[in-house]
C-alpha cells in the first residue's frame, strides 16, 4: 500500500488541517498515512485519530523537552517506511529536507499569498525555502493561482516545480439542505424572515505583550463596521460568527459589538461541529479578508451549501466567487455593506439564482474528490518506479 508521511506544524482546524483531513479521508482506503506535528498535536488532532490515523508530536521548538515523545515519533517514522513525504507549508516544508536526505521523495504545499513577511525570522525562512526549492521538493503544490504567482515572482521559488491544485470541499457533505436550514434556525430562534449573514474563521488570540502575527487575514474589524451600516439600513439582519475564539469571551469582538451597538444583531457561536447546517441556514456568507489569503476553504464550504458569497478581494476569492456573488476591495466596509444590502434587496427567485450558481461553481471546480485525485496523481508520479 502507498505510504505518505505528512509533516504539519499543528492540527488546529485551520485551512491546512481541514484540507489534510479531507485528503486523508478520501484516500485512506488505498493509502497509509502517518502525521507528524512540529508542535503539540492541536485541538483538531482528535479528528485524525478518530479515523484511525496516527499523530505524533515532535515539539521541535523545545528540543530538550518531551524526549520520549520525540524518540517515539522518530522510531515510528522509520517503522512506517514512507514512500513519500508531504510538507504542509512553512517550517514543515523546511523540515522535509531531512527525509529528502534519507532518500525519500518530497512534495511541498503552499497556502498563503503573503508577499512581504513582517518578522526577520519569517523572511529568512522564506529565503531559505526558496533556495531549497531547487533541490528538496519534487513538486510544490500551491492552493491558488495567486499563491503560485507570489511564490514564483516575489519569493523566487523554483518556477518549474510549482503547480496549482486548488483547495476543495466534500460536496456530499456540504450541500444545500432545507431541513438543516429549518433545524438550525429553530435552534437559534431565527425565523425564515430573518436575513442571516454568516462568517466562519479561526482566530488566534495574541499572547500578552506579543506582536501581532500575519496568520490572521480575516480583518473582522472591517466586517463589524460593515455590519453596523447594514443593521442601520435594514431590520431583521442577523450576523452569525463561528469558529475557534469567535465567542463571547473574545474581548475584541465584544468591544466591537458594544461600540457599534450590535448586541441584538450579532451572535458569537464559537467552535461548531454542524458547519454545513449553519451555512445552509445562511443567506449570505461574508468574508472581509485582507492580503495573505490563498483560497479560503470556509468560502467554498459556504458556497457549496448555497450561501451567497459577499467578500473582499484577496487571493483567489474573486475567481472562486465568479458570478455567484459580489466582491469588493479590501478594507472597504462601506462597499461590503452595500454589497450585502444589494443581495438582501433581491427577491426570493433572484437570490435562489445566485445560490444555485454558488453550488454549481463549487461542484464543478472544487470537489474534494477531484482535488484528492490530483494530489495523489502528483504524489505517485514523484516516486521512482
ABEGO torsion letter per residue (X at the ends): XBBBBBBBABBAGBAAAAAAAAAAAAAAAABBBBBBBABBAEAAAAAAAAAGBBBBBAGAABAABGAAAAAAAAAAAAAAGBABBBBBEEAAAAAAAAAAAAGBBBBBBBABABABBABAAAAAAAAAAAAAAAAABABBBBABAAAAAAAAAAAGBBAAABBBBBBBBBAAABBBBAAAAAAAAAAAGBBAABBBBBBBBBBBBBBBGBBBBAABAAGAAAAAAAAAAAAAABBGBBBBBBEBGBBAABAAAAAAAAAAGAAAABBBAEBBABAAAAAAABABBBBABBBGBBBBAAAAAAAAAGBBBBBBBBEAAAAAAEAABBBBBBGBAAAAAAAAAAAAABBAAAAAAAAAAAAAAAAAAABAAAAAAAAAAAAAAABBX
